[in-house]
Amino acid sequence: VNKLNKMEREMEEVFERKVREKKQKLSDNEKDLERRQNESTTRLEQLKSELEEKKAAYEQERLEWEAINHITIDELKRLSMESLDGKKSFKKGLSGVSFRMGK
């Protein structure tokens, strides 16, 4: 009976040790997942910030280009499409000055 009790106690100890190990492993995995999630979130926020900066720089550059050339990108697209469609001849350059052949 003592031997049986001793074996039962040893089995319970092994079981409890394995449960503790599994819980520790689960806890470690959760911490690792949380750490990776935080790193991913931080990286995405950095990328978003960089993208917003690039977008603002693009918008500023576009506005400057439109002011220099006295034509909007949308107007340029429209004129380009019209010239490709053959609906209307493209008579003005980007500067808005008409070109005349001859005199």
LUMPA-119062 format. One record per atom (N, C-alpha, C): x, y, z; residue in one letter. Coordinates in steps of 0.2 Angstrom, whole numbers, plus 5000, padded with zeros to 4 digits. Layout:
N
XYZa;...
This chain:
103
500449945000v;500050005000v;500450065000v;501050065004n;501450125004n;501850134997n;501950084994k;502250084987k;501750114982k;501150094983l;500650124978l;500550194980l;500550214986n;500450284988n;501050324985n;501650304986k;502250334984k;502150344976k;501950294972m;501950294965m;501350354963m;500850354967e;500250394965e;500550464967e;500850474972r;501150544974r;501650564968r;502050524966e;502550534961e;502250554954e;501650514953m;501350534947m;500950604947m;500750614953e;500350684954e;500950734953e;501550724956e;502050774955e;502250784948e;502350734945v;502450734937v;501950774934v;501350754935f;500750794932f;500750864933f;500850884940e;500850954942e;501450994938e;502050954938r;502650984935r;502451004927r;502150954924k;502050954917k;501451014916k;501051014920v;500551074920v;500851144921v;501251144925r;501651214926r;502051224920r;502451174918e;502851184911e;502351214906e;501851184905k;501351194899k;501051274900k;500951284907k;500651354908k;501251404907k;501851384909q;502351434908q;502551444900q;502451394896k;502551394889k;502051434886k;501451424888l;500851464886l;500951544887l;501151554893s;501251624895s;501851654891s;502351614890d;502951644886d;502651654879d;502251614876n;502051624869n;501551684869n;501151694874e;500751754874e;501151814874e;501651814879k;502051874879k;502451884872k;502651834869d;503051844863d;502551864857d;501951844857l;501451864853l;501251934854l;501151954860e;501052024862e;501652074860e;502252054861r;502852094859r;502852094851r;502752044847r;502752044840r;502152094838r;501552094841q;501052134839q;501152204840q;501552224846n;501752294847n;502252314842n;502652274840e;503152284835e;502852304828e;502352254827s;502052264820s;501652334820s;501252344826t;500852404826t;501352464826t;501952464829t;502352524829t;502652534822t;502852474818r;503052484811r;502552514807r;501952484808l;501352514803l;501252584805l;501352604811e;501252684812e;501752724809e;502352694809q;502952724806q;502852734798q;502652674795l;502452674788l;501952724786l;501452724790k;500852774789k;501152844789k;501552864794s;501752924795s;502252944789s;502652904787e;503052914781e;502652924775e;502152884774l;501652884768l;501352954768l;501052974774e;500753044775e;501253094773e;501853094775e;502353144773e;502453144766e;502553084763k;502653084756k;502053114752k;501453094754k;500853124751k;500853194751k;500953224757a;500953294758a;501553334754a;502153304753a;502653324749a;502453324741a;502053264739y;501853264733y;501353314731y;500853324736e;500353374735e;500653444734e;501153464738q;501453524738q;501853534731q;502153484729e;502553484723e;502053484717e;501453454717r;500953454712r;500753534711r;500553564717l;500253624717l;500853674714l;501453664716e;501953714713e;502053704706e;502053644703w;502053624696w;501453654693w;500853654695e;500253684692e;500353754692e;500553784697a;500653864697a;501153884692a;501753844692i;502253864687i;501953854680i;501653804678n;501453784671n;500753814670n;500353844674h;499753874673h;499253824670h;499253764673i;498753714671i;498753664676i;498153634677t;498053584683t;498153514680t;498353464684i;498453404681i;497853374678i;497253384681d;496653364678d;496453394671d;496653454671e;496553494664e;497053464659e;497653444661l;498153414657l;497953344655l;497653304659k;497353244657k;496753244652k;496353294654r;495753304649r;496053324642r;496453364642l;496753394635l;497053334632l;497453294636s;497753234633s;497353184630s;496753174634m;496253124632m;495953144625m;495753214625e;495453244619e;495853234613e;496553244614s;496953244608s;497053164606s;497053124611l;497053054609l;496453024606l;495853054608d;495253034605d;495153064598d;495453114597g;495353154591g;494753194590g;494453214596k;493853254596k;494053324595k;494653344598k;494853414598k;495553414597k;495753464593s;496553464592s;496853504597s;497453484599f;497753514605f;498153574602f;497853634603k;498153694600k;498553734605k;498553724611k;498953764616k;499453714620k;500053744621g;500553704625g;500453714632g;500853694636l;500753694643l;500753764646l;501153804642s;501153874644s;500553914642s;500053884638g;499453924637g;499553974631g;500153974628v;500354014622v;500153974616v;499754004611s;499653974605s;500253974600s;500353914597f;500853914592f;500553924585f;500953964581r;500753984574r;501253964569r;501053934564m;501553914559m;501553974554m;502153984551g;502154044546g;502354104549g;501954154548k;502054224550k;501954234557k;
